[in-house]
Amino acid sequence: MAEASLKLLVLKTNQLDALCEFYGLLGIEFTAERHGNGPDHFAGKAGDCVFEIYPLRADSFTADKSTRLGFAVENLAAQFQAFETAGIRIDCKPEPTAWGVRAVVRDPDG
């Protein structure tokens, strides 16, 4: 069986600018895009994955708060400090686990 790799991730939100700023702290650089008659949105790259932030549809009122994303960063201490300085909600400060050191923060949608 062939190994799968993630190539596209789309988040939908009512807070486009806030999410672009949050994920920008991870080094993801977003540009504005629009495809055909689709909505204006933002796209960037996280490794080999295209990371897009779209507006929620008019009949959707809240973003899905159950989605969890994991990112590997070069310097977790510096990254965590950047999140603290930006006032990002912290659920778990950096701590060692069986999979390495990890921290848990929440994006503006929770």
CYANA upper distance limits for C-alpha pairs under 8 A (distance plus 0.5 A):
  6 LEU  CA     48 ASP  CA      8.29
  6 LEU  CA     49 CYS  CA      6.53
  7 LYS  CA     48 ASP  CA      6.83
  7 LYS  CA     49 CYS  CA      4.69
  7 LYS  CA     50 VAL  CA      6.41
  8 LEU  CA     49 CYS  CA      5.75
  8 LEU  CA     50 VAL  CA      5.21
  8 LEU  CA     51 PHE  CA      6.50
  8 LEU  CA     52 GLU  CA      8.18
  9 LEU  CA     49 CYS  CA      7.53
  9 LEU  CA     50 VAL  CA      6.77
  9 LEU  CA     51 PHE  CA      5.44
  9 LEU  CA     52 GLU  CA      6.68
 10 VAL  CA     51 PHE  CA      6.53
 10 VAL  CA     52 GLU  CA      5.21
 10 VAL  CA     53 ILE  CA      6.28
 10 VAL  CA     54 TYR  CA      7.51
 11 LEU  CA     52 GLU  CA      6.83
 11 LEU  CA     53 ILE  CA      5.45
 11 LEU  CA     54 TYR  CA      6.67
 12 LYS  CA     53 ILE  CA      6.28
 12 LYS  CA     54 TYR  CA      5.19
 12 LYS  CA     55 PRO  CA      5.76
 12 LYS  CA     56 LEU  CA      5.52
 12 LYS  CA     63 ALA  CA      6.94
 13 THR  CA     19 LEU  CA      8.44
 13 THR  CA     53 ILE  CA      7.75
 13 THR  CA     54 TYR  CA      6.88
 13 THR  CA     55 PRO  CA      5.54
 13 THR  CA     56 LEU  CA      5.47
 13 THR  CA     62 THR  CA      7.80
 13 THR  CA     63 ALA  CA      5.94
 13 THR  CA    109 ASP  CA      7.76
 14 ASN  CA     55 PRO  CA      6.19
 14 ASN  CA     56 LEU  CA      6.27
 14 ASN  CA     61 PHE  CA      8.38
 14 ASN  CA     62 THR  CA      7.88
 14 ASN  CA     63 ALA  CA      7.89
 15 GLN  CA     19 LEU  CA      6.67
 15 GLN  CA     55 PRO  CA      8.12
 15 GLN  CA    108 PRO  CA      8.09
 15 GLN  CA    109 ASP  CA      8.10
 16 LEU  CA     20 CYS  CA      6.68
 16 LEU  CA     41 HIS  CA      8.33
 16 LEU  CA     42 PHE  CA      8.43
 16 LEU  CA     53 ILE  CA      7.13
 16 LEU  CA     54 TYR  CA      7.55
 16 LEU  CA     55 PRO  CA      7.04
 17 ASP  CA     21 GLU  CA      6.64
 18 ALA  CA     22 PHE  CA      6.64
 18 ALA  CA    108 PRO  CA      6.96
 19 LEU  CA     23 TYR  CA      6.57
 19 LEU  CA     53 ILE  CA      8.08
 19 LEU  CA    107 ASP  CA      7.28
 19 LEU  CA    108 PRO  CA      6.80
 19 LEU  CA    109 ASP  CA      8.32
 20 CYS  CA     24 GLY  CA      6.21
 20 CYS  CA     30 PHE  CA      7.31
 20 CYS  CA     42 PHE  CA      8.17
 20 CYS  CA     53 ILE  CA      7.96
 21 GLU  CA     25 LEU  CA      7.02
 22 PHE  CA     26 LEU  CA      8.03
 22 PHE  CA    107 ASP  CA      6.88
 22 PHE  CA    108 PRO  CA      7.90
 23 TYR  CA     27 GLY  CA      7.56
 23 TYR  CA     28 ILE  CA      6.50
 23 TYR  CA    107 ASP  CA      8.49
 24 GLY  CA     28 ILE  CA      5.22
 24 GLY  CA     29 GLU  CA      6.42
 24 GLY  CA     30 PHE  CA      8.00
 25 LEU  CA     79 GLN  CA      8.29
 25 LEU  CA     82 ALA  CA      7.64
 25 LEU  CA     83 PHE  CA      7.86
 26 LEU  CA     73 VAL  CA      8.26
 26 LEU  CA     79 GLN  CA      7.82
 28 ILE  CA     44 GLY  CA      6.42
 28 ILE  CA     45 LYS  CA      6.61
 28 ILE  CA     46 ALA  CA      6.72
 29 GLU  CA     43 ALA  CA      8.46
 29 GLU  CA     44 GLY  CA      5.87
 29 GLU  CA     45 LYS  CA      7.63
 30 PHE  CA     42 PHE  CA      6.18
 30 PHE  CA     43 ALA  CA      5.55
 30 PHE  CA     44 GLY  CA      4.93
 30 PHE  CA     45 LYS  CA      8.34
 31 THR  CA     42 PHE  CA      5.84
 31 THR  CA     43 ALA  CA      5.97
 31 THR  CA     44 GLY  CA      6.99
 32 ALA  CA     40 ASP  CA      7.43
 32 ALA  CA     41 HIS  CA      6.25
 32 ALA  CA     42 PHE  CA      5.01
 32 ALA  CA     43 ALA  CA      7.05
 33 GLU  CA     40 ASP  CA      6.32
 33 GLU  CA     41 HIS  CA      5.91
 33 GLU  CA     42 PHE  CA      6.18
 33 GLU  CA     43 ALA  CA      7.26
 34 ARG  CA     38 GLY  CA      6.58
 34 ARG  CA     39 PRO  CA      6.50
 34 ARG  CA     40 ASP  CA      5.31
 34 ARG  CA     41 HIS  CA      6.80
 35 HIS  CA     39 PRO  CA      7.96
 35 HIS  CA     40 ASP  CA      8.46
 39 PRO  CA     54 TYR  CA      7.93
 39 PRO  CA     55 PRO  CA      7.95
 40 ASP  CA     54 TYR  CA      7.79
 40 ASP  CA     55 PRO  CA      8.30
 41 HIS  CA     52 GLU  CA      7.64
 41 HIS  CA     53 ILE  CA      6.33
 41 HIS  CA     54 TYR  CA      5.27
 41 HIS  CA     55 PRO  CA      7.26
 42 PHE  CA     52 GLU  CA      6.07
 42 PHE  CA     53 ILE  CA      5.69
 42 PHE  CA     54 TYR  CA      7.16
 43 ALA  CA     50 VAL  CA      7.29
 43 ALA  CA     51 PHE  CA      6.12
 43 ALA  CA     52 GLU  CA      4.79
 43 ALA  CA     53 ILE  CA      6.93
 44 GLY  CA     50 VAL  CA      6.36
 44 GLY  CA     51 PHE  CA      5.68
 44 GLY  CA     52 GLU  CA      6.89
 45 LYS  CA     49 CYS  CA      6.12
 45 LYS  CA     50 VAL  CA      5.18
 45 LYS  CA     51 PHE  CA      5.98
 46 ALA  CA     50 VAL  CA      6.89
 46 ALA  CA     51 PHE  CA      6.81
 56 LEU  CA     60 SER  CA      6.50
 56 LEU  CA     61 PHE  CA      8.02
 56 LEU  CA     62 THR  CA      8.40
 56 LEU  CA     63 ALA  CA      7.86
 63 ALA  CA    109 ASP  CA      6.86
 64 ASP  CA    109 ASP  CA      8.37
 65 LYS  CA    109 ASP  CA      7.12
 65 LYS  CA    110 GLY  CA      5.98
 73 VAL  CA     79 GLN  CA      7.96
 75 ASN  CA     79 GLN  CA      6.65
 76 LEU  CA     80 PHE  CA      6.32
 76 LEU  CA     94 PRO  CA      8.08
 76 LEU  CA    102 ARG  CA      8.30
 77 ALA  CA     81 GLN  CA      6.65
 77 ALA  CA     94 PRO  CA      8.07
 78 ALA  CA     82 ALA  CA      6.78
 79 GLN  CA     83 PHE  CA      6.91
 80 PHE  CA     84 GLU  CA      6.71
 80 PHE  CA     93 LYS  CA      8.44
 80 PHE  CA     94 PRO  CA      8.19
 80 PHE  CA    103 ALA  CA      8.14
 81 GLN  CA     85 THR  CA      6.55
 82 ALA  CA     86 ALA  CA      6.67
 83 PHE  CA     87 GLY  CA      6.84
 83 PHE  CA     88 ILE  CA      5.74
 84 GLU  CA     88 ILE  CA      6.26
 84 GLU  CA     89 ARG  CA      8.38
 84 GLU  CA     90 ILE  CA      8.19
 88 ILE  CA    105 VAL  CA      7.43
 88 ILE  CA    106 ARG  CA      7.39
 88 ILE  CA    107 ASP  CA      7.75
 88 ILE  CA    108 PRO  CA      8.43
 89 ARG  CA    105 VAL  CA      6.22
 89 ARG  CA    106 ARG  CA      5.95
 89 ARG  CA    107 ASP  CA      7.99
 90 ILE  CA    104 VAL  CA      6.81
 90 ILE  CA    105 VAL  CA      5.01
 90 ILE  CA    106 ARG  CA      7.03
 91 ASP  CA    103 ALA  CA      8.23
 91 ASP  CA    104 VAL  CA      5.77
 91 ASP  CA    105 VAL  CA      5.89
 91 ASP  CA    106 ARG  CA      7.69
 92 CYS  CA    103 ALA  CA      5.75
 92 CYS  CA    104 VAL  CA      5.29
 92 CYS  CA    105 VAL  CA      7.35
 93 LYS  CA    102 ARG  CA      8.21
 93 LYS  CA    103 ALA  CA      5.53
 93 LYS  CA    104 VAL  CA      7.21
 94 PRO  CA    101 VAL  CA      6.66
 94 PRO  CA    102 ARG  CA      5.60
 94 PRO  CA    103 ALA  CA      4.79
 94 PRO  CA    104 VAL  CA      8.22
 95 GLU  CA    101 VAL  CA      5.72
 95 GLU  CA    102 ARG  CA      6.08
 95 GLU  CA    103 ALA  CA      7.05
 96 PRO  CA    100 GLY  CA      6.14
 96 PRO  CA    101 VAL  CA      4.63
 96 PRO  CA    102 ARG  CA      6.93
 97 THR  CA    101 VAL  CA      6.21
 97 THR  CA    102 ARG  CA      7.46
106 ARG  CA    110 GLY  CA      5.64
